[in-house]
Amino acid sequence: MTNLRFNITKKSFIYAVNIFLATNLCWYGLVWLGANNPIWAIITVILVSDHDFGTAMYLSKVRALNTVVGCVISLVSLTIFGYSPWASFLTVMATILFITSIENYPANWRLAPVTVAIIMDASRNATTYHDEIRNAIIRTGEITAGCIAALAIVAINIKLGALLRRRESNDPSI
C-alpha cells in the first residue's frame, strides 16, 4: 500500500468552506421555503461545486441537462405506469439505453439515470397520481436550487478573491 500523507492545502480548504456555505444556504433556504428534507439539493451542491467558476458552470449545466432528461423520462414513466420498483428499474434501464445511444452526450451521463431513480423514489410513498407528480417536481426544484447555490458561492468567492488581490497589490481603486 502506498504511503498516504495528510496535507490540507489552501485550495482544498477554500473548496470545503465553499461547499459548507452553499449547503447551509441551500438547506436553510429550502427549509425556510417549506421543504421537509432538501437532501438532494445538498447532494447537488457537492456534485457541481468547484473552485473554478467555469468548471462549476459546466458541471451545473451538465447536472441541469441530466436533471431535465431524468425528470422528463421519470414523469413520462410515472404518467404511464405509476410507481413500482419494477417501473423504476425499467425506467433507469431505458434512460441508460437512451442516453448512451446519443453521440457526444456529456461524459457524466450517469447523473440522468440517477436522477430517474431519485425522482421515481420521491413518488414511492405518494398516495395519488397527483402526489407522485408533485413529489417529482419538488425533487427537481431541490436539484435546481443546489446548482444555483453552488454557482452563487463560487461567484462570491471569485469576487472576494479579486478584491483581496487588489488590496494586496495596494490598488487605490478599492
Buried (B, 14 or more C-beta within 10 A) or exposed (E): EEEEEEEEEEEEEBBEEBBEBBBBBBBEBBEEEEBEEBBBBBBBBEBBBBBEEEEBBBBBEBBBBBBBBBBBBBBEBBEEBEBEEEBBEEBBEBBBEBBEEEEEBBEBBBBBBBBBBBBBBBBEEBEEEEBBBBBBBBBBBBBBBBBBBBBBBBEEBBEEEEEEEEEEEEEEEE
